[in-house]
């Protein structure tokens, strides 16, 4: 679907239109319809509604997932214990949810949307690169580790994943690399000043796996 959608757009408008922020901008698909398809305002309105619905669902899932990541890190001691405190009724990591809600709300209120979008893109792609590299490393260092699923054709698939993600990252500009470096610096500071000292795994303590917290929707 993405390939077909991109094929239609490249036939609808020149690539310079999508590269120019003053023309395409963040809603480049809507702008392309409005500029090159007169009489189809209803279609641009429908695409706008679909984009908003897509953003809403993706952001909701990412926020719920992030609180579960913090929950797991907190259980190992990498983050303060408050991130793994469960709500007495809904059994969800509500404190982690509230902290993430505050941080995301501040970003949405004071950081431009295009900056947040680029930061999300480069951060996600960089995380994918680390995951692909981790598959190769763990396959070599921990060949007998129990796996719920196994990546085929290692190291070919992970290398292809690294190359494709890196190719997309290289086009995001130096300012996004600078922001990524800043976030990594903050992460390293937290890790080496707090997480290393409190990690149960580093101390040789066994972390007993638990069922993941519920979603609070049942």
Secondary structure, DSSP 4 states (H G I P E B T S, - for coil): -HHHHHHHHHHHS-HHHHH-TTTT-TTHHHHHHHHH-TT-HHHHHHHHHHHHHHHHHHHHHHHHHHHHHHHHHHHTTSS-GGGGPPPTTT-S-HHHHHHHHHHHHHHHHHS-HHHHHHHHHHHHHHHHHHHHHHHHHHHHH-TT---SS--SSTTHHHHHHHHHHHHHHGGG-HHHHHHHHHHHHHHHHHIIIIIHHH-TTTTT------PPPP-S--
